[in-house]
Amino acid sequence: MTLKDIEAMDTDIIRIDDAAAVIGCHPQSLREMIKDEPRSVGFNTCRVGRNIYIPRLAFLRWMGAI
């Protein structure tokens, strides 16, 4: 998954695996960071139960793509 792939998506939410691939970290590391220090990741996230959702546009803004 690349940043261009995420830009081309038509969904509002992206998966942790996709965000981690673009950032260059392990998905579990990103999950733990969001769980432990959600403000440290730099983009908005939403946790519902055990699920973590990442708004695609917020992630793209953080990456400087838009």
Biopython code that builds the backbone (N, CA, C, O; Angstrom):
import numpy as np
from Bio.PDB.StructureBuilder import StructureBuilder

atoms = [
    (1, "MET", "N", (0.850, -1.174, 0.000)),
    (1, "MET", "CA", (0.000, 0.000, 0.000)),
    (1, "MET", "C", (0.895, 1.236, 0.000)),
    (1, "MET", "O", (1.867, 1.324, 0.750)),
    (2, "THR", "N", (0.543, 2.174, -0.852)),
    (2, "THR", "CA", (1.287, 3.426, -0.937)),
    (2, "THR", "C", (0.350, 4.595, -0.632)),
    (2, "THR", "O", (-0.867, 4.427, -0.552)),
    (3, "LEU", "N", (0.926, 5.758, -0.466)),
    (3, "LEU", "CA", (0.139, 6.955, -0.226)),
    (3, "LEU", "C", (-0.785, 7.232, -1.416)),
    (3, "LEU", "O", (-1.925, 7.658, -1.230)),
    (4, "LYS", "N", (-0.303, 6.994, -2.620)),
    (4, "LYS", "CA", (-1.131, 7.183, -3.825)),
    (4, "LYS", "C", (-2.330, 6.242, -3.802)),
    (4, "LYS", "O", (-3.422, 6.625, -4.223)),
    (5, "ASP", "N", (-2.144, 5.018, -3.318)),
    (5, "ASP", "CA", (-3.258, 4.072, -3.207)),
    (5, "ASP", "C", (-4.315, 4.592, -2.240)),
    (5, "ASP", "O", (-5.513, 4.487, -2.504)),
    (6, "ILE", "N", (-3.871, 5.150, -1.126)),
    (6, "ILE", "CA", (-4.819, 5.688, -0.150)),
    (6, "ILE", "C", (-5.523, 6.909, -0.714)),
    (6, "ILE", "O", (-6.717, 7.093, -0.477)),
    (7, "GLU", "N", (-4.811, 7.746, -1.454)),
    (7, "GLU", "CA", (-5.447, 8.899, -2.097)),
    (7, "GLU", "C", (-6.533, 8.458, -3.065)),
    (7, "GLU", "O", (-7.558, 9.129, -3.187)),
    (8, "ALA", "N", (-6.330, 7.355, -3.748)),
    (8, "ALA", "CA", (-7.267, 6.881, -4.762)),
    (8, "ALA", "C", (-8.477, 6.153, -4.174)),
    (8, "ALA", "O", (-9.453, 5.916, -4.887)),
    (9, "MET", "N", (-8.433, 5.800, -2.909)),
    (9, "MET", "CA", (-9.551, 5.082, -2.295)),
    (9, "MET", "C", (-10.808, 5.939, -2.281)),
    (9, "MET", "O", (-10.742, 7.169, -2.278)),
    (10, "ASP", "N", (-11.951, 5.267, -2.271)),
    (10, "ASP", "CA", (-13.214, 6.000, -2.188)),
    (10, "ASP", "C", (-13.907, 5.783, -0.844)),
    (10, "ASP", "O", (-15.087, 6.100, -0.696)),
    (11, "THR", "N", (-13.182, 5.247, 0.131)),
    (11, "THR", "CA", (-13.741, 5.040, 1.464)),
    (11, "THR", "C", (-13.353, 6.191, 2.383)),
    (11, "THR", "O", (-12.389, 6.910, 2.119)),
    (12, "ASP", "N", (-14.098, 6.357, 3.448)),
    (12, "ASP", "CA", (-13.804, 7.411, 4.417)),
    (12, "ASP", "C", (-12.819, 6.952, 5.485)),
    (12, "ASP", "O", (-12.181, 7.777, 6.138)),
    (13, "ILE", "N", (-12.694, 5.647, 5.664)),
    (13, "ILE", "CA", (-11.877, 5.067, 6.724)),
    (13, "ILE", "C", (-10.814, 4.171, 6.100)),
    (13, "ILE", "O", (-11.082, 3.448, 5.141)),
    (14, "ILE", "N", (-9.594, 4.226, 6.659)),
    (14, "ILE", "CA", (-8.554, 3.305, 6.196)),
    (14, "ILE", "C", (-8.189, 2.356, 7.332)),
    (14, "ILE", "O", (-8.436, 2.640, 8.503)),
    (15, "ARG", "N", (-7.607, 1.243, 6.968)),
    (15, "ARG", "CA", (-7.224, 0.219, 7.939)),
    (15, "ARG", "C", (-5.864, 0.541, 8.554)),
    (15, "ARG", "O", (-5.039, 1.241, 7.967)),
    (16, "ILE", "N", (-5.667, 0.013, 9.737)),
    (16, "ILE", "CA", (-4.368, 0.166, 10.417)),
    (16, "ILE", "C", (-3.248, -0.376, 9.539)),
    (16, "ILE", "O", (-2.188, 0.242, 9.437)),
    (17, "ASP", "N", (-3.469, -1.519, 8.906)),
    (17, "ASP", "CA", (-2.433, -2.132, 8.072)),
    (17, "ASP", "C", (-2.003, -1.194, 6.935)),
    (17, "ASP", "O", (-0.818, -1.093, 6.619)),
    (18, "ASP", "N", (-2.973, -0.514, 6.332)),
    (18, "ASP", "CA", (-2.662, 0.399, 5.233)),
    (18, "ASP", "C", (-1.868, 1.608, 5.724)),
    (18, "ASP", "O", (-0.878, 2.000, 5.107)),
    (19, "ALA", "N", (-2.306, 2.192, 6.828)),
    (19, "ALA", "CA", (-1.597, 3.344, 7.388)),
    (19, "ALA", "C", (-0.173, 2.957, 7.805)),
    (19, "ALA", "O", (0.774, 3.702, 7.554)),
    (20, "ALA", "N", (-0.029, 1.810, 8.429)),
    (20, "ALA", "CA", (1.292, 1.362, 8.876)),
    (20, "ALA", "C", (2.228, 1.136, 7.692)),
    (20, "ALA", "O", (3.418, 1.441, 7.777)),
    (21, "ALA", "N", (1.708, 0.609, 6.598)),
    (21, "ALA", "CA", (2.541, 0.378, 5.418)),
    (21, "ALA", "C", (3.071, 1.694, 4.857)),
    (21, "ALA", "O", (4.226, 1.771, 4.438)),
    (22, "VAL", "N", (2.239, 2.718, 4.848)),
    (22, "VAL", "CA", (2.666, 4.023, 4.337)),
    (22, "VAL", "C", (3.673, 4.676, 5.282)),
    (22, "VAL", "O", (4.666, 5.252, 4.839)),
    (23, "ILE", "N", (3.409, 4.582, 6.581)),
    (23, "ILE", "CA", (4.298, 5.191, 7.565)),
    (23, "ILE", "C", (5.622, 4.446, 7.640)),
    (23, "ILE", "O", (6.669, 5.045, 7.890)),
    (24, "GLY", "N", (5.570, 3.135, 7.421)),
    (24, "GLY", "CA", (6.781, 2.318, 7.477)),
    (24, "GLY", "C", (7.004, 1.692, 8.839)),
    (24, "GLY", "O", (8.143, 1.536, 9.280)),
    (25, "CYS", "N", (5.916, 1.332, 9.506)),
    (25, "CYS", "CA", (6.042, 0.672, 10.804)),
    (25, "CYS", "C", (5.184, -0.593, 10.810)),
    (25, "CYS", "O", (4.404, -0.834, 9.888)),
    (26, "HIS", "N", (5.337, -1.378, 11.840)),
    (26, "HIS", "CA", (4.551, -2.604, 11.980)),
    (26, "HIS", "C", (3.138, -2.228, 12.430)),
    (26, "HIS", "O", (2.981, -1.361, 13.290)),
    (27, "PRO", "N", (2.108, -2.864, 11.866)),
    (27, "PRO", "CA", (0.736, -2.539, 12.253)),
    (27, "PRO", "C", (0.467, -2.649, 13.754)),
    (27, "PRO", "O", (-0.267, -1.834, 14.312)),
    (28, "GLN", "N", (1.049, -3.639, 14.402)),
    (28, "GLN", "CA", (0.820, -3.789, 15.842)),
    (28, "GLN", "C", (1.441, -2.641, 16.625)),
    (28, "GLN", "O", (0.892, -2.219, 17.643)),
    (29, "SER", "N", (2.568, -2.137, 16.167)),
    (29, "SER", "CA", (3.186, -0.980, 16.826)),
    (29, "SER", "C", (2.281, 0.237, 16.734)),
    (29, "SER", "O", (2.136, 0.985, 17.701)),
    (30, "LEU", "N", (1.672, 0.434, 15.572)),
    (30, "LEU", "CA", (0.754, 1.551, 15.397)),
    (30, "LEU", "C", (-0.480, 1.372, 16.275)),
    (30, "LEU", "O", (-0.944, 2.332, 16.890)),
    (31, "ARG", "N", (-1.017, 0.155, 16.340)),
    (31, "ARG", "CA", (-2.166, -0.117, 17.209)),
    (31, "ARG", "C", (-1.856, 0.230, 18.661)),
    (31, "ARG", "O", (-2.652, 0.885, 19.333)),
    (32, "GLU", "N", (-0.703, -0.212, 19.136)),
    (32, "GLU", "CA", (-0.319, 0.032, 20.529)),
    (32, "GLU", "C", (-0.123, 1.518, 20.795)),
    (32, "GLU", "O", (-0.501, 2.015, 21.856)),
    (33, "MET", "N", (0.466, 2.231, 19.836)),
    (33, "MET", "CA", (0.677, 3.660, 20.011)),
    (33, "MET", "C", (-0.668, 4.386, 20.102)),
    (33, "MET", "O", (-0.852, 5.264, 20.945)),
    (34, "ILE", "N", (-1.599, 4.013, 19.232)),
    (34, "ILE", "CA", (-2.922, 4.639, 19.253)),
    (34, "ILE", "C", (-3.649, 4.297, 20.551)),
    (34, "ILE", "O", (-4.342, 5.141, 21.119)),
    (35, "LYS", "N", (-3.493, 3.083, 21.011)),
    (35, "LYS", "CA", (-4.159, 2.664, 22.251)),
    (35, "LYS", "C", (-3.575, 3.388, 23.460)),
    (35, "LYS", "O", (-4.321, 3.883, 24.305)),
    (36, "ASP", "N", (-2.256, 3.453, 23.548)),
    (36, "ASP", "CA", (-1.592, 4.013, 24.722)),
    (36, "ASP", "C", (-1.531, 5.545, 24.714)),
    (36, "ASP", "O", (-1.765, 6.176, 25.745)),
    (37, "GLU", "N", (-1.225, 6.132, 23.586)),
    (37, "GLU", "CA", (-1.061, 7.586, 23.460)),
    (37, "GLU", "C", (-1.702, 8.069, 22.162)),
    (37, "GLU", "O", (-0.988, 8.383, 21.210)),
    (38, "PRO", "N", (-3.034, 8.137, 22.101)),
    (38, "PRO", "CA", (-3.691, 8.485, 20.836)),
    (38, "PRO", "C", (-3.295, 9.845, 20.272)),
    (38, "PRO", "O", (-3.318, 10.032, 19.056)),
    (39, "ARG", "N", (-2.938, 10.785, 21.117)),
    (39, "ARG", "CA", (-2.553, 12.121, 20.619)),
    (39, "ARG", "C", (-1.156, 12.141, 20.023)),
    (39, "ARG", "O", (-0.797, 13.093, 19.330)),
    (40, "SER", "N", (-0.364, 11.111, 20.277)),
    (40, "SER", "CA", (1.011, 11.097, 19.790)),
    (40, "SER", "C", (1.120, 10.727, 18.316)),
    (40, "SER", "O", (2.167, 10.946, 17.707)),
    (41, "VAL", "N", (0.069, 10.176, 17.734)),
    (41, "VAL", "CA", (0.184, 9.738, 16.347)),
    (41, "VAL", "C", (0.072, 10.875, 15.344)),
    (41, "VAL", "O", (0.555, 10.739, 14.220)),
    (42, "GLY", "N", (-0.545, 11.987, 15.708)),
    (42, "GLY", "CA", (-0.578, 13.142, 14.827)),
    (42, "GLY", "C", (-1.785, 13.225, 13.917)),
    (42, "GLY", "O", (-1.962, 14.236, 13.237)),
    (43, "PHE", "N", (-2.614, 12.210, 13.879)),
    (43, "PHE", "CA", (-3.845, 12.256, 13.097)),
    (43, "PHE", "C", (-4.973, 11.677, 13.943)),
    (43, "PHE", "O", (-4.739, 10.919, 14.885)),
    (44, "ASN", "N", (-6.194, 12.048, 13.588)),
    (44, "ASN", "CA", (-7.346, 11.596, 14.351)),
    (44, "ASN", "C", (-7.560, 10.098, 14.192)),
    (44, "ASN", "O", (-7.326, 9.525, 13.128)),
    (45, "THR", "N", (-8.007, 9.487, 15.265)),
    (45, "THR", "CA", (-8.401, 8.089, 15.242)),
    (45, "THR", "C", (-9.677, 7.946, 16.053)),
    (45, "THR", "O", (-10.024, 8.822, 16.845)),
    (46, "CYS", "N", (-10.355, 6.860, 15.853)),
    (46, "CYS", "CA", (-11.573, 6.593, 16.606)),
    (46, "CYS", "C", (-11.545, 5.133, 17.043)),
    (46, "CYS", "O", (-11.397, 4.229, 16.220)),
    (47, "ARG", "N", (-11.689, 4.915, 18.341)),
    (47, "ARG", "CA", (-11.753, 3.549, 18.858)),
    (47, "ARG", "C", (-13.185, 3.234, 19.240)),
    (47, "ARG", "O", (-13.828, 3.987, 19.971)),
    (48, "VAL", "N", (-13.675, 2.116, 18.739)),
    (48, "VAL", "CA", (-14.984, 1.604, 19.107)),
    (48, "VAL", "C", (-14.749, 0.163, 19.562)),
    (48, "VAL", "O", (-14.518, -0.738, 18.756)),
    (49, "GLY", "N", (-14.817, -0.019, 20.869)),
    (49, "GLY", "CA", (-14.473, -1.336, 21.407)),
    (49, "GLY", "C", (-13.006, -1.609, 21.153)),
    (49, "GLY", "O", (-12.142, -0.826, 21.548)),
    (50, "ARG", "N", (-12.728, -2.709, 20.501)),
    (50, "ARG", "CA", (-11.348, -3.068, 20.174)),
    (50, "ARG", "C", (-10.923, -2.589, 18.796)),
    (50, "ARG", "O", (-9.753, -2.704, 18.431)),
    (51, "ASN", "N", (-11.856, -2.056, 18.034)),
    (51, "ASN", "CA", (-11.568, -1.627, 16.668)),
    (51, "ASN", "C", (-11.071, -0.183, 16.643)),
    (51, "ASN", "O", (-11.563, 0.676, 17.375)),
    (52, "ILE", "N", (-10.095, 0.056, 15.790)),
    (52, "ILE", "CA", (-9.540, 1.390, 15.608)),
    (52, "ILE", "C", (-9.809, 1.818, 14.171)),
    (52, "ILE", "O", (-9.509, 1.089, 13.226)),
    (53, "TYR", "N", (-10.375, 3.003, 14.023)),
    (53, "TYR", "CA", (-10.685, 3.552, 12.706)),
    (53, "TYR", "C", (-9.840, 4.802, 12.470)),
    (53, "TYR", "O", (-9.655, 5.623, 13.368)),
    (54, "ILE", "N", (-9.334, 4.929, 11.247)),
    (54, "ILE", "CA", (-8.535, 6.089, 10.879)),
    (54, "ILE", "C", (-9.246, 6.806, 9.730)),
    (54, "ILE", "O", (-9.407, 6.230, 8.655)),
    (55, "PRO", "N", (-9.670, 8.049, 9.940)),
    (55, "PRO", "CA", (-10.280, 8.804, 8.847)),
    (55, "PRO", "C", (-9.250, 9.046, 7.739)),
    (55, "PRO", "O", (-8.163, 9.566, 7.993)),
    (56, "ARG", "N", (-9.597, 8.672, 6.537)),
    (56, "ARG", "CA", (-8.668, 8.751, 5.403)),
    (56, "ARG", "C", (-8.186, 10.177, 5.155)),
    (56, "ARG", "O", (-6.991, 10.392, 4.954)),
    (57, "LEU", "N", (-9.086, 11.150, 5.166)),
    (57, "LEU", "CA", (-8.686, 12.527, 4.882)),
    (57, "LEU", "C", (-7.778, 13.096, 5.971)),
    (57, "LEU", "O", (-6.844, 13.837, 5.667)),
    (58, "ALA", "N", (-8.037, 12.762, 7.223)),
    (58, "ALA", "CA", (-7.168, 13.225, 8.315)),
    (58, "ALA", "C", (-5.761, 12.645, 8.148)),
    (58, "ALA", "O", (-4.768, 13.339, 8.366)),
    (59, "PHE", "N", (-5.683, 11.380, 7.765)),
    (59, "PHE", "CA", (-4.388, 10.743, 7.556)),
    (59, "PHE", "C", (-3.655, 11.395, 6.388)),
    (59, "PHE", "O", (-2.456, 11.663, 6.475)),
    (60, "LEU", "N", (-4.377, 11.652, 5.293)),
    (60, "LEU", "CA", (-3.752, 12.288, 4.136)),
    (60, "LEU", "C", (-3.258, 13.691, 4.461)),
    (60, "LEU", "O", (-2.192, 14.092, 3.995)),
    (61, "ARG", "N", (-4.018, 14.446, 5.256)),
    (61, "ARG", "CA", (-3.572, 15.783, 5.690)),
    (61, "ARG", "C", (-2.295, 15.683, 6.504)),
    (61, "ARG", "O", (-1.358, 16.454, 6.298)),
    (62, "TRP", "N", (-2.258, 14.734, 7.429)),
    (62, "TRP", "CA", (-1.087, 14.547, 8.275)),
    (62, "TRP", "C", (0.138, 14.176, 7.439)),
    (62, "TRP", "O", (1.257, 14.588, 7.745)),
    (63, "MET", "N", (-0.083, 13.398, 6.388)),
    (63, "MET", "CA", (1.015, 12.997, 5.513)),
    (63, "MET", "C", (1.414, 14.113, 4.535)),
    (63, "MET", "O", (2.416, 13.992, 3.830)),
    (64, "GLY", "N", (0.629, 15.197, 4.495)),
    (64, "GLY", "CA", (0.932, 16.311, 3.607)),
    (64, "GLY", "C", (0.495, 16.093, 2.175)),
    (64, "GLY", "O", (0.958, 16.778, 1.264)),
    (65, "ALA", "N", (-0.398, 15.136, 1.977)),
    (65, "ALA", "CA", (-0.843, 14.816, 0.607)),
    (65, "ALA", "C", (-1.973, 15.748, 0.155)),
    (65, "ALA", "O", (-2.208, 15.898, -1.044)),
    (66, "ILE", "N", (-2.669, 16.369, 1.103)),
    (66, "ILE", "CA", (-3.728, 17.316, 0.724)),
    (66, "ILE", "C", (-3.618, 18.569, 1.570)),
    (66, "ILE", "O", (-4.416, 19.493, 1.412)),
]
sb = StructureBuilder()
sb.init_structure("model")
sb.init_model(0)
sb.init_chain("A")
sb.init_seg("    ")
for serial, (resi, resn, name, xyz) in enumerate(atoms, 1):
    if name == "N":
        sb.init_residue(resn, " ", resi, " ")
    sb.init_atom(name, np.array(xyz, "f"), 0.0, 1.0, " ", f" {name:<3s}", serial, name[0])
structure = sb.get_structure()
